[in-house]
Amino acid sequence: MSGPDIITMGCRLNIAESEAIRQMAADQGDLIVVNSCAVTAEAVRQTRQAIRRARRERPDARILVTGCAAQTEPQAFAAMAEVDAVIGNREKMEAATYHRPFEQPSKVRVADIMTVRDTAPHMASAFADHARAFLEVQNGCDHRCTFCIIPYGRGNSRSVPAGAVVDKARELVDAGYREIVLTGVDMTSYGPDLPGAPTLGLLVERILKGVPDLPRLRLSSIDSVEMDDRLFDLVAHEPRMMPHVHLSLQAGDDMILKRMKRRHSRADAVRIVERLKAARPDISIGADIIAGFPTEDDAMFARSLALIDDCAIVHGHIFPYSPRAGTPAARMPQVDRATIKARAARLRAACADRRDAWLRSLIGTQQSVLVERSGLSGHAENFAPVRFTTTQTPSAILRATITGLEQGVLIAQEAA
């Protein structure tokens, strides 16, 4: 019997947890698991679409919905005729969940996520193209940004003990993975709940020391204001740390940042990027930016738009603001939907222009590229996408010469 179908929405942490679900439910061939996202209203809408599509394609399968949208809106998903069960974020990481009968008439099994104090019973990891692995080191969030529903889907911040992370990283390298991406909901809050209150920088240091055969270590999204000196030094100077950071910036206007209840200013964001660029000029910057946050006027938006150049953002994730019920921002004066859509389009266009110029600047350079499953594509250390002119060995790390750019992907041939 083949394993379950897993439909994953949203973040890298969900990707990691979906792989763990696949392993726990390996004998459940009649099961479809929809691992949902709640970060925006659009993400919830897409989850509903995915559920309906799954039912049409497999009318006899059992459909289980889990993830952040299931955690925050369980009854809404239980009311869908296509859904057989709704499982919370805690329950989805318990193997027994997938081997219990689905109960009727109650389809919901969602515990109070705020009572969870430990991390998942086992390490969640997932694999991208059989070359790169995502490794969960932290879950939940103690901050309460006014736009964000995720703490109510993930619970409070909790960290995986460093020893368990190092052991899992070693296991992944022994299994042939050449790059590990550390993931979490609020990763830079790692450690205060553990003995000795280690920082993310200390964890990264322990991984690099404890797993000397790991060629490449990458961070997923981090909060720049919580980047400790040890982590900065590692990102800036350690060759095995990839020159690529994705920052949770959200806006480029100080008043909007205050209304979001963020803990950094515009100047803080620009300063950390300037420091990183000065220490490691080849580093690439990614960022999340929200378009049309409540009360955002044209001048405030212009400062967010300018942030793309001021922070040299080449991996931009643009989110049109959508109100999430129960969050403070939903009660603030809203920007009209047409304006939000137009501002998101301008932000995406600015990011695309910046990214295109960056990729073109790499033509003629040599890049170290991790070859992914197809043997024809991969990513450079700076996370630029690369396509080879001839098939290469999957999971190899090659020195490649960049010869061109086609449809946003660098063209490369193995260096002589």
KELUMKOL-97903 format. One record per residue: x, y, z of N, C-alpha, C in turn; residue number from 1. Coordinates in pm, whole numbers, plus 50000, padded with zeros to 5 digits. Each point is the difference from the previous one (the first is absolute). Layout:
<sites>
    n.xx    n.yy    n.zz   ca.xx   ca.yy   ca.zz    c.xx    c.yy    c.zz   pos
       X       Y       Z       X       Y       Z       X       Y       Z   NUM
...
</sites>
This chain:
<sites>
    n.xx    n.yy    n.zz   ca.xx   ca.yy   ca.zz    c.xx    c.yy    c.zz   pos
   50085   49880   50000   49915   50120   50000   50088   50124   50000     1
   49970   50093   49908   50077   50124   49999   49957   50087   50117     2
   50083   50099   50031   49973   50085   50113   49894   50104   49969     3
   49976   50092   50094   49896   50101   49983   50040   50107   49900     4
   49901   50068   49945   50026   50122   49924   50007   50115   50100     5
   50104   50082   49991   50016   50114   50089   49993   50127   49917     6
   49909   50088   50034   49988   50131   49934   50048   50104   50101     7
   50110   50067   49968   50063   50092   50096   49982   50144   49956     8
   49945   50081   50088   49984   50142   49976   50099   50075   50089     9
   50047   50116   49953   50072   50089   50091   50148   49976   50014    10
   50047   50007   50125   50141   50024   50032   50087   49876   49995    11
   50133   50022   50016   50095   49890   50001   49978   49907   50119    12
   49953   50056   50111   49974   49915   50115   49888   49902   49968    13
   49897   50045   49930   49896   49908   49956   50056   49893   49907    14
   50092   50038   49913   50063   49904   49910   50072   49893   50081    15
   50074   50043   50101   50071   49906   50086   49904   49907   50071    16
   49894   50057   50053   49905   49918   50076   49922   49906   49908    17
   49976   50040   49876   49933   49911   49907   50083   49875   49972    18
   50131   50015   49995   50085   49883   49980   49991   49906   50119    19
   49994   50057   50121   49983   49916   50118   49865   49928   49997    20
   49895   50071   49956   49868   49937   49988   50004   49886   49899    21
   50069   50021   49890   50011   49896   49898   50060   49872   50058    22
   50099   50017   50085   50064   49884   50061   49910   49934   50104    23
   49930   50082   50080   49914   49944   50105   49878   49928   49942    24
   49952   50047   49885   49879   49942   49940   50033   49919   49875    25
   50119   49943   49998   50050   49934   49879   49910   49888   49949    26
   49921   49938   50090   49916   49886   49959   49856   50042   49968    27
   49975   50131   49993   49863   50050   49981   49981   50048   49855    28
   49990   49906   49910   49991   50035   49859   49870   50064   49959    29
   49895   49987   50083   49870   50060   49965   49982   50137   50063    30
   50109   50059   50052   49993   50124   50076   50057   50118   49921    31
   49931   50113   50005   50053   50127   49951   50012   50093   50120    32
   50117   50054   50022   50023   50095   50109   50023   50137   49939    33
   49917   50095   50038   50017   50139   49955   50059   50078   50118    34
   50127   50039   49986   50072   50070   50106   49988   50150   49970    35
   49908   50066   50070   49953   50133   49961   50087   50114   50053    36
   49973   50118   49944   50068   50124   50040   49894   50104   50035    37
   50030   50082   50100   49905   50104   50043   50059   50140   49992    38
   50114   50016   49935   50071   50128   50010   49919   50114   49939    39
   49920   49972   49898   49912   50101   49940   49865   49936   49971    40
   49900   50084   49977   49869   49950   49960   50009   49926   49867    41
   50088   50047   49913   50020   49932   49871   50055   49859   50020    42
   50091   49982   50097   50053   49866   50028   49890   49906   50047    43
   49908   50051   50080   49886   49918   50046   49910   49966   49882    44
   49975   50097   49913   49917   49976   49882   50063   49893   49911    45
   50131   50008   49980   50070   49901   49918   49995   49862   50063    46
   50002   49995   50135   49987   49871   50068   49864   49939   49969    47
   49894   50080   50005   49867   49949   49969   49994   49949   49855    48
   50060   50075   49909   50003   49957   49861   50071   49865   49986    49
   50113   49986   50070   50077   49876   49993   49919   49882   50051    50
   49923   50022   50106   49915   49894   50056   49895   49957   49898    51
   49934   50096   49939   49895   49967   49903   50057   49929   49877    52
   50117   50045   49957   50065   49937   49885   50041   49856   50034    53
   50052   49981   50121   50039   49865   50041   49881   49905   50003    54
   49885   50048   50046   49880   49916   50004   49954   49963   49859    55
   50007   50097   49909   49959   49970   49862   50091   49894   49937    56
   50130   50013   50028   50096   49910   49937   50001   49862   50064    57
   49968   49993   50130   50001   49871   50069   49875   49990   50089    58
   49886   49973   49941   49875   50002   50076   49992   49896   50110    59
   50078   49893   49992   49993   49894   50101   50104   50015   50112    60
   50088   50098   49990   50104   50016   50101   49945   50067   50126    61
   50070   49980   50112   49971   50074   50123   50082   50128   49997    62
   49938   50112   50034   50071   50128   50000   50011   50051   50143    63
   50123   50019   50044   50032   50053   50133   50063   50137   49982    64
   49947   50100   50067   50052   50137   49991   50072   50034   50130    65
   50122   50053   49987   50077   50038   50117   50075   50130   49970    66
   50093   50039   50084   50075   50123   49978   49938   50120   50069    67
   50053   50118   49969   49962   50121   50076   49855   50042   49977    68
   49950   49987   49876   49861   50038   49976   49906   49905   50072    69
   50035   49872   50004   49918   49903   50074   50004   50028   50149    70
   50115   50046   50050   50013   50031   50142   49917   50121   50039    71
   49997   50102   49912   49932   50125   50035   49853   50002   49959    72
   49963   49920   49900   49861   49999   49953   49949   49856   49986    73
   50009   49918   50104   49966   49858   49985   49855   49975   49959    74
   49907   50074   50056   49859   49974   49971   49966   50036   49855    75
   50065   50102   49947   49974   50038   49861   50040   49890   49905    76
   50112   49934   50027   50042   49890   49913   49917   49875   50026    77
   49962   49977   50126   49915   49885   50031   49866   50009   49929    78
   49955   50123   49975   49871   50020   49934   50004   49968   49850    79
   50121   49986   49944   50012   49968   49858   49964   49853   49978    80
   49911   49975   49905   49955   49862   49974   50115   49912   49953    81
   50103   50061   49940   50112   49920   49947   50092   49948   50108    82
   49993   50057   50121   50099   49973   50105   49952   49889   50092    83
   50088   49902   50026   49968   49890   50092   50048   50026   50142    84
   50110   50076   50016   50052   50027   50133   50082   50127   49999    85
   50001   50070   50114   50080   50121   50018   50090   49976   50121    86
   50131   50016   49979   50101   49965   50101   50086   50122   50029    87
   50029   50027   50126   50079   50116   50037   50149   49983   49972    88
   50074   50110   50017   50144   49997   49973   50076   49909   50096    89
   49953   49989   50124   50064   49907   50092   49970   49855   49960    90
   49874   49974   49971   49956   49863   49969   50063   49947   49871    91
   50031   50092   49906   50052   49951   49872   50141   49941   50014    92
   50069   50033   50111   50135   49947   50020   50000   49875   50089    93
   49883   49941   50023   49990   49877   50077   49964   49886   49907    94
   50083   49897   49994   49979   49890   49906   49864   49934   50020    95
   49953   49993   50126   49873   49932   50027   49883   50066   49929    96
   50012   50129   49970   49893   50073   49933   49958   49931   49871    97
   50097   49946   49927   49973   49946   49868   49957   49853   50003    98
   49987   49946   50120   49961   49860   50013   49876   49983   50086    99
   49934   50111   50035   49874   49996   50071   49886   50011   49899   100
   49886   49936   50030   49885   50017   49910   49951   50144   50004   101
   49951   50048   49887   49941   50133   49994   49864   49995   50072   102
   49980   50092   50092   49882   49995   50084   49885   50082   49942   103
   49882   49948   50008   49879   50071   49960   49905   50005   50119   104
   49920   50106   50023   49988   50113   49908   50107   50107   50019   105
   50077   49990   50111   50104   50100   50024   50122   49970   49913   106
   50035   50096   49916   50114   49980   49910   50125   50073   50050   107
   49988   50071   50110   50107   50092   50043   50081   49941   50115   108
   50133   50002   49983   50090   49964   50109   50111   50105   50004   109
   49971   50110   50072   50090   50117   50004   50014   50044   50145   110
   50119   49983   50057   50026   50040   50138   50036   50148   50007   111
   50001   50053   50121   50041   50139   50023   50151   50011   49979   112
   50039   50061   49889   50142   50006   49965   50080   50081   50102   113
   49934   50091   50072   50071   50084   50096   50046   49922   50123   114
   49950   49878   50016   50043   49918   50114   50122   49914   49966   115
   50040   49999   49873   50112   49917   49959   50131   50067   50041   116
   50084   49925   50068   50126   50056   50049   50123   49933   49940   117
   49980   49886   49934   50115   49932   49940   49992   50009   49849   118
   50108   49958   49934   49999   49993   49855   49938   49867   49959   119
   49994   49975   49871   49939   49877   49951   50068   49879   50062   120
   49926   49888   50015   50058   49881   50062   50125   49949   49928   121
   50012   50030   49873   50121   49963   49927   50035   50115   49906   122
   50121   49999   49952   50044   50108   49914   49929   49995   49865   123
   49949   50111   49956   49939   50008   49868   50105   50046   49900   124
   50009   49929   49890   50093   50040   49895   49937   49969   49866   125
   50037   50073   49899   49947   49976   49867   50110   50024   49899   126
   49980   49948   49881   50109   49995   49906   49961   50064   49868   127
   50081   50092   49954   49973   50069   49875   50091   49943   49892   128
   49939   49935   49901   50075   49946   49886   50113   49906   50043   129
   49985   49935   50113   50094   49897   50046   50143   50051   50014   130
   50015   50131   50016   50134   50056   50020   50003   50091   50121   131
   49886   50068   50025   49990   50097   50109   49895   49952   50099   132
   50030   50012   50130   49907   49956   50104   49960   50119   50085   133
   49872   50007   50035   49950   50099   50095   49995   49936   50137   134
   50052   50070   50101   50009   49944   50134   49938   50096   50101   135
   49896   49955   50069   49931   50084   50098   50082   50012   50128   136
   50026   50124   50044   50073   50023   50124   49916   50076   50103   137
   49886   50055   49957   49919   50085   50089   49858   50002   49945   138
   49904   50021   50091   49861   50009   49959   49931   50106   50086   139
   49890   50054   49953   49925   50098   50077   50062   50138   50003   140
   49927   50094   50063   50046   50140   50005   49944   50069   50123   141
   50086   50072   50071   49957   50074   50119   49959   50143   49969   142
   50027   50045   49878   49967   50138   49963   49856   50007   49949   143
   49945   50117   50003   49861   50016   49957   49990   50116   49901   144
   50058   49983   49883   49985   50101   49896   49851   50017   49971   145
   49958   50122   49977   49856   50029   49996   49929   49938   49880   146
   50075   49960   49897   49939   49944   49880   49999   49848   50000   147
   50065   49938   50096   50037   49859   49985   49913   49907   50084   148
   49948   49896   49935   49920   49898   50067   50085   49878   50039   149
   50125   49993   49949   50079   49878   50012   50027   49956   50144   150
   50024   50090   50098   50019   49951   50137   49881   49919   50051   151
   49881   50029   49948   49881   49925   50044   49988   49867   49926   152
   50080   49984   49894   50006   49872   49931   50116   49915   50046   153
   50105   50066   50047   50124   49928   50036   50029   49999   50149   154
   49937   50089   50077   50027   50004   50142   50121   50086   50034   155
   50043   49992   50125   50114   50080   50046   50132   49938   49954   156
   50105   50081   50005   50130   49957   49949   50057   49887   50084   157
   50054   49900   49933   50068   49889   50066   50109   49949   49908   158
   50109   49958   50059   50122   49969   49925   50035   49852   50010   159
   50061   49948   49896   50050   49863   50001   50138   50000   50063   160
   50028   49915   50097   50132   49996   50063   50111   49984   49895   161
   50110   50070   50022   50108   50003   49901   50054   49861   49969   162
   50011   49917   50102   50053   49866   49976   49915   49922   49902   163
   49867   50012   50011   49910   49931   49908   50013   50056   49859   164
   50018   50132   49988   50018   50062   49868   50129   49949   49936   165
   50109   49998   50076   50128   49955   49946   49992   49853   49958   166
   49936   49918   50081   49985   49858   49965   49922   49984   49870   167
   49891   50076   49985   49919   49990   49880   50078   50051   49879   168
   50075   50108   50017   50080   50052   49890   50104   49897   49956   169
   50061   49934   50095   50099   49896   49967   49934   49885   49925   170
   49879   49963   50043   49925   49894   49933   49969   50037   49855   171
   49961   50124   49978   49968   50046   49865   50124   49999   49911   172
   50112   50045   50052   50124   50000   49922   50042   49857   49968   173
   49988   49911   50099   50034   49859   49976   49910   49938   49893   174
   49877   50053   49987   49907   49949   49899   50025   50062   49862   175
   50095   50093   49991   50039   50054   49870   49958   50142   49970   176
   49938   50068   50096   49958   50137   49974   50118   50095   50015   177
   50013   50093   49905   50117   50087   49994   49973   50138   50057   178
   49873   50033   50018   49964   50131   50056   49884   49982   50096   179
   50007   50069   50113   49892   50000   50098   49952   50143   50018   180
   49868   50017   49997   49936   50130   50024   49931   49993   50135   181
   50041   50084   50094   49935   50003   50131   49870   50077   49990   182
   49893   49945   50059   49869   50063   49990   49937   50017   50138   183
   49905   50092   50009   49923   50024   50121   49899   50110   49973   184
   49911   50022   50094   49901   50107   49985   50063   50135   50031   185
   50080   50008   50104   50070   50122   50041   50140   49959   50043   186
   50080   49963   49901   50121   49923   50027   50101   50075   50087   187
   50006   50131   49987   50098   50073   50080   49960   50011   50147   188
   49880   49952   50035   49964   49993   50142   50044   49867   50061   189
   50080   49924   49926   50047   49870   50048   50074   50013   50133   190
   49968   49911   50094   50086   49977   50115   49960   50041   50139   191
   49925   50108   50023   49974   50042   50138   49928   49896   50085   192
   49927   49910   49936   49928   49897   50075   50084   49876   50030   193
   50125   50000   49955   50089   49886   50022   50099   50030   50113   194
   50054   49896   50065   50101   50024   50105   50119   50079   49946   195
   50039   50103   50074   50111   50084   49958   49963   50106   49899   196
   49876   50000   49951   49950   50099   49905   50095   50023   49881   197
   50029   49894   49923   50087   50017   49883   49932   50087   49895   198
   50079   50061   49915   49947   50082   49890   50004   49921   49870   199
   49935   50055   49897   50007   49937   49868   50144   49996   49950   200
   50076   50105   50030   50140   50001   49959   50078   49884   50061   201
   49975   49973   50127   50068   49889   50065   49957   49867   49939   202
   49872   49986   49968   49953   49877   49936   50069   49979   49866   203
   50006   50105   49918   50066   49989   49870   50146   49960   50018   204
   50066   50061   50097   50141   49967   50029   50014   49852   50036   205
   49908   49949   50081   50005   49859   50041   49976   49907   49882   206
   49909   50037   49910   49976   49917   49882   50125   49993   49913   207
   50061   50114   49974   50119   50004   49915   50115   49921   50062   208
   50014   50009   50131   50107   49926   50068   49968   49852   50010   209
   49873   49967   50031   49962   49862   50023   49977   49919   49875   210
   49982   50069   49886   49976   49930   49872   50100   50055   49898   211
   50127   49964   50014   50104   50060   49914   49984   49964   49853   212
   49928   49892   49969   49983   49959   49860   49884   50071   49931   213
   49929   50088   50071   49892   50076   49939   50059   50113   49917   214
   49982   49998   49866   50062   50105   49918   49928   50135   50007   215
   49866   49997   50012   49925   50125   49987   49889   50005   50104   216
   49995   50111   50075   49895   50025   50098   49934   50133   49966   217
   49867   50001   49996   49926   50119   49960   49893   50029   50105   218
   49965   50126   50016   49894   50040   50092   49875   50034   49921   219
   49883   49963   50053   49876   50052   49942   49976   50138   50061   220
   49879   50047   50001   49970   50138   50042   50044   50028   50144   221
   50063   50115   50019   50043   50043   50133   49955   50143   50026   222
   49993   50034   50127   49966   50136   50042   50131   50074   50024   223
   50027   50100   49920   50130   50066   50003   50032   50061   50136   224
   49898   50048   50073   50025   50067   50127   50050   49901   50106   225
   49977   49870   49978   50043   49899   50095   50126   49926   49954   226
   50067   50051   49902   50121   49936   49948   50116   50030   50094   227
   50039   49902   50082   50106   50022   50097   50137   50007   49932   228
   50099   50050   50072   50132   50023   49942   50064   49871   49949   229
   49979   49890   50073   50059   49873   49957   49940   49958   49866   230
   49869   50012   49985   49935   49963   49875   50047   50092   49887   231
   50008   50130   50027   50048   50093   49897   50139   49961   49952   232
   50090   49972   50092   50137   49964   49963   50004   49873   49916   233
   49916   49903   50033   49996   49876   49922   49947   50024   49859   234
   49891   50075   49989   49945   50030   49868   50099   50082   49918   235
   50069   50090   50066   50091   50091   49930   50131   49935   49958   236
   50047   49900   50077   50137   49953   49978   50016   49849   49983   237
   49901   49918   50035   50015   49855   49994   49969   49950   49858   238
   50096   49940   49929   49976   49957   49862   49888   49897   49985   239
   49977   49918   50102   49895   49898   49990   49860   50057   50026   240
   49993   50121   50052   49873   50072   50011   49972   50068   49866   241
   49886   49972   49944   49971   50055   49868   49977   50151   50005   242
   50051   50073   49899   49987   50146   49998   49861   50043   49951   243
   49903   49975   50087   49860   50026   49964   49921   50007   50130   244
   49934   50113   50023   49911   50012   50116   49866   50052   49954   245
   49895   49949   50065   49865   50047   49971   49947   50067   50126   246
   49974   50130   49992   49966   50080   50116   49849   50027   50007   247
   49947   49991   50119   49859   50032   50023   49989   50151   50023   248
   49987   50076   49892   49999   50146   50009   49858   50056   50006   249
   49913   49954   49911   49856   50031   49998   49964   50138   49948   250
   50080   50102   50031   49968   50136   49953   50124   50086   50008   251
   49995   50114   49930   50113   50092   50000   49967   50136   50058   252
   49887   50010   50068   49959   50126   50060   49991   49982   50151   253
   50059   50092   50077   50008   49983   50145   49863   50000   50067   254
   49908   50084   49955   49868   50001   50063   49926   49869   49975   255
   50010   49948   49878   49936   49871   49970   50066   49890   50082   256
   50131   50004   50013   50069   49898   50081   49951   50004   50145   257
   49978   50120   50053   49948   50012   50137   49859   49944   50009   258
   49918   50031   49901   49862   49951   50001   49994   49848   49979   259
   50102   49948   49934   50011   49854   49987   50049   49935   50129   260
   50055   50082   50089   50063   49953   50124   50127   49921   49969   261
   50071   50045   49897   50133   49945   49972   50099   50061   50097   262
   50116   49938   50011   50097   50044   50099   50123   50064   49936   263
   49992   50032   49872   50111   50067   49935   49949   50124   49929   264
   50090   50091   49971   49968   50119   49921   50051   49980   49858   265
   49963   50093   49913   50051   49995   49863   50153   50009   50001   266
   50052   50091   50082   50145   50016   50007   50070   49873   50047   267
   49937   49926   50092   50057   49873   50046   50014   49902   49884   268
   49897   49992   49916   50003   49908   49887   50111   50037   49902   269
   50008   50127   49967   50103   50045   49906   50139   49976   50059   270
   50014   50025   50129   50130   49986   50066   50049   49856   49999   271
   49913   49903   50028   50045   49861   50004   50042   49953   49862   272
   49928   50045   49896   50037   49962   49865   50133   50064   49961   273
   50019   50126   50036   50128   50065   49970   50116   49928   50069   274
   49979   49958   50125   50105   49927   50073   50029   49866   49933   275
   49896   49928   49961   50018   49871   49936   50071   50015   49866   276
   49958   50099   49922   50061   50022   49869   50147   50043   50012   277
   50030   50080   50102   50138   50044   50020   50090   49882   50038   278
   49946   49908   50081   50079   49886   50045   50008   49890   49895   279
   49892   49985   49921   49995   49892   49901   49928   50052   49876   280
   50073   50061   49909   49937   50070   49887   49913   49912   49911   281
   50025   49870   49998   49923   49913   49911   49869   49953   50061   282
   49969   50044   50122   49878   49952   50066   49876   50052   49928   283
   49899   49916   49988   49873   50042   49939   49895   50014   50109   284
   49911   50096   49980   49901   50036   50102   49859   49968   49950   285
   49927   49928   50084   49858   49979   49977   49922   50069   50109   286
   49872   50025   49976   49918   50066   50101   49852   49979   49972   287
   49922   50000   50109   49854   50003   49993   49955   50145   50012   288
   49909   50041   49913   49944   50135   50008   49849   49991   49979   289
   49924   50068   50085   49854   50001   49992   49956   50128   49929   290
   49914   49984   49900   49945   50116   49927   49863   50036   50057   291
   49980   50129   50027   49868   50048   50037   49959   49971   50142   292
   50096   50002   50093   49963   49984   50141   49905   50114   50040   293
   49906   49975   50091   49906   50105   50040   50069   50133   50034   294
   49942   50108   49955   50045   50140   50017   50114   50037   49907   295
   50052   49908   49918   50112   50032   49912   49956   50100   49893   296
   50064   50118   50000   49969   50099   49897   50108   49994   49891   297
   49989   50088   49902   50093   49993   49887   50145   50022   50043   298
   50023   50094   50092   50137   50028   50044   50057   49880   50078   299
   49917   49939   50083   50046   49882   50074   50034   49886   49904   300
   49914   49980   49900   50027   49896   49900   50129   50030   49925   301
   50022   50126   49966   50120   50037   49925   50127   49961   50077   302
   49995   50011   50133   50117   49962   50080   50020   49848   49998   303
   49893   49923   49997   50014   49854   49986   50053   49964   49862   304
   49951   50070   49898   50049   49976   49864   50149   50030   49989   305
   50044   50109   50062   50142   50037   49996   50087   49902   50078   306
   49940   49928   50094   50076   49905   50079   50060   49889   49913   307
   49936   49969   49889   50051   49894   49911   50139   50035   49950   308
   50019   50126   49962   50134   50043   49959   50091   50025   50120   309
   49947   50061   50104   50082   50035   50116   50056   49875   50069   310
   49928   49889   49992   50046   49874   50060   50042   49897   49895   311
   50009   50041   49875   50049   49912   49893   49926   49866   49999   312
   49867   50006   50004   49919   49878   50011   49986   49934   49864   313
   50052   49878   49988   49994   49927   49872   49914   49874   50011   314
   49965   49960   50121   49907   49890   50020   49880   50058   50078   315
   49908   50064   49931   49890   50068   50067   49876   49913   50009   316
   49941   49992   50117   49869   49936   50020   49900   50109   50034   317
   49909   50029   49911   49905   50110   50016   49864   49942   50037   318
   49943   50052   50108   49870   49954   50048   49901   50116   49998   319
   49894   49992   49920   49895   50100   50014   49935   49983   50138   320
   49983   50108   50073   49940   49989   50133   49857   49947   49990   321
   49966   49908   50087   49861   49956   50014   49969   49988   50148   322
   49887   50053   50045   49968   49997   50143   49974   49858   50048   323
   50059   49966   50115   49978   49870   50062   49916   50023   50125   324
   49887   49937   50007   49908   50018   50113   50071   49971   50131   325
   49980   50089   50098   50062   49982   50130   50132   50071   50017   326
   50052   50061   49892   50126   50075   50012   49970   50149   50012   327
   50083   50075   50073   49976   50144   50016   49993   50076   49868   328
   50083   49960   49902   50001   50074   49873   49867   49991   49928   329
   49925   49895   50023   49869   49985   49934   49902   50107   50046   330
   50027   50061   50115   49911   50104   50053   50049   50141   49966   331
   50113   50010   49933   50053   50130   49959   49934   50046   49870   332
   50009   50131   49968   49946   50048   49872   50068   49930   49882   333
   49921   49938   49914   50054   49917   49892   50027   50080   49873   334
   50100   49956   49926   50027   50051   49865   49910   49922   49904   335
   49946   50068   49898   49907   49930   49910   50076   49895   49918   336
   49927   49894   49960   50062   49883   49938   50070   50035   49868   337
   49942   50090   49922   50062   50035   49872   50137   50065   50023   338
   50008   50087   50101   50127   50065   50030   50102   49897   50049   339
   49957   49909   50085   50091   49895   50048   50054   49919   49883   340
   49912   49961   49910   50042   49920   49884   50101   50076   49914   341
   49973   50129   49979   50090   50081   49917   50136   50017   50068   342
   50000   50021   50131   50126   50016   50071   50080   49870   50001   343
   49932   49888   50016   50070   49870   49995   50064   49980   49863   344
   49929   50039   49895   50055   49985   49864   50124   50087   49982   345
   49998   50122   50054   50117   50088   49988   50118   49944   50079   346
   49975   49946   50119   50107   49940   50078   50060   49880   49926   347
   49914   49916   49943   50050   49882   49927   50081   50042   49879   348
   49954   50104   49930   50074   50046   49883   50137   50055   50039   349
   50005   50075   50110   50127   50054   50047   50095   49887   50041   350
   49946   49900   50067   50083   49884   50038   50051   49927   49876   351
   49913   49985   49901   50039   49931   49877   50112   50075   49928   352
   49990   50133   49995   50104   50081   49936   50132   49984   50074   353
   49993   50009   50131   50122   49988   50080   50063   49861   49983   354
   49915   49896   50000   50048   49863   49985   50063   49978   49862   355
   49934   50053   49897   50053   49983   49865   50138   50064   49987   356
   50016   50121   50055   50130   50067   49993   50106   49920   50077   357
   49962   49945   50113   50092   49918   50080   50042   49875   49923   358
   49903   49930   49944   50034   49878   49926   50090   50031   49881   359
   49971   50110   49930   50084   50037   49886   50143   50033   50044   360
   50014   50053   50121   50135   50032   50049   50083   49875   50026   361
   49933   49884   50008   50072   49875   50026   50048   49932   49872   362
   49955   50048   49884   50047   49941   49873   50150   50023   49987   363
   50071   49893   49967   50145   50006   49989   50074   49961   50126   364
   49927   49985   50111   50064   49959   50126   49999   49848   50013   365
   50077   49952   50095   49994   49859   50038   49923   49987   50130   366
   49913   49902   50008   49916   49978   50117   50008   49853   50042   367
   49994   49979   50131   49992   49864   50054   49852   49961   50003   368
   49963   49895   49928   49859   49965   49980   49974   49860   50052   369
   49897   49986   50080   49952   49869   50045   49901   49948   49896   370
   50034   49886   49939   49916   49941   49896   49883   49927   50064   371
   49880   50027   49951   49881   49938   50056   49960   49878   49919   372
   49885   49942   50032   49966   49866   49956   50005   49980   49849   373
   49954   50097   49924   49994   49983   49855   50137   49989   49936   374
   50103   50051   50070   50132   50005   49940   50018   50117   49906   375
   49893   50075   49976   50007   50112   49908   49986   50135   50069   376
   49964   50001   50128   49979   50126   50069   50059   49995   50140   377
   50010   50117   50061   50052   50008   50136   49995   50142   50048   378
   50066   50025   50113   50008   50135   50056   50144   50031   50038   379
   50039   50123   49971   50131   50047   50045   49996   50026   50150   380
   50115   50028   50058   50006   50028   50144   49911   50117   50037   381
   49990   50100   49911   49916   50118   50026   49853   49977   49966   382
   49964   49876   49973   49866   49953   49969   49949   50047   49864   383
   50090   50041   49914   49960   50028   49862   49968   49868   49931   384
   49888   49993   49927   49966   49876   49929   50090   49982   49878   385
   50040   49875   49976   50097   49971   49894   49950   49881   49918   386
   50015   50009   49867   49973   49887   49913   50125   49967   49919   387
   50035   49872   49997   50119   49956   49929   49969   49970   49854   388
   50098   50014   49915   49982   49971   49858   50010   49850   49973   389
   50061   49924   50092   50007   49854   49989   49966   49939   50136   390
   49956   49875   49999   49959   49934   50123   50119   49978   50092   391
   49982   50031   50129   50103   49983   50100   49957   49895   50103   392
   50092   49961   50085   49971   49899   50101   49917   50062   50113   393
   49879   49948   50027   49920   50055   50110   50075   49995   50133   394
   49982   50104   50080   50062   50019   50133   50146   50040   49994   395
   50056   50011   49879   50138   50049   49990   50003   50150   50024   396
   50112   50048   50052   50023   50144   50011   50108   50035   49899   397
   49962   50078   49899   50088   50027   49887   50041   50146   49993   398
   50121   50021   49952   50042   50135   49965   49954   50024   49858   399
   49913   50099   49981   49938   50021   49870   50023   50142   49951   400
   50016   50013   49870   50013   50131   49937   49862   50044   49951   401
   49958   50119   50038   49871   50054   49960   50014   50065   49863   402
   49923   49949   49902   50015   50047   49863   49884   50084   49950   403
   49887   50000   50072   49886   50077   49951   49885   49999   50099   404
   49889   50059   49958   49879   50008   50083   49880   49980   49909   405
   49913   49906   50036   49879   49973   49924   49882   49985   50094   406
   49900   50086   49983   49876   49993   50078   50026   49991   50151   407
   50092   50085   50045   50026   50010   50143   50089   49890   50056   408
   50059   49919   49916   50088   49892   50046   50136   50015   49933   409
   50107   49989   50079   50134   50009   49947   50034   49874   49921   410
   50070   50017   49890   50046   49887   49918   50147   49977   50033   411
   50037   49874   50018   50137   49970   50045   50054   49876   49933   412
   50130   49995   49994   50071   49878   49961   50109   49975   50100   413
   50031   49871   50022   50100   49966   50099   50133   50066   49965   414
   50064   50061   50099   50126   50068   49975   50109   49899   49968   415
   50090   50042   49913   50109   49911   49961   50095   49981   50117   416
</sites>
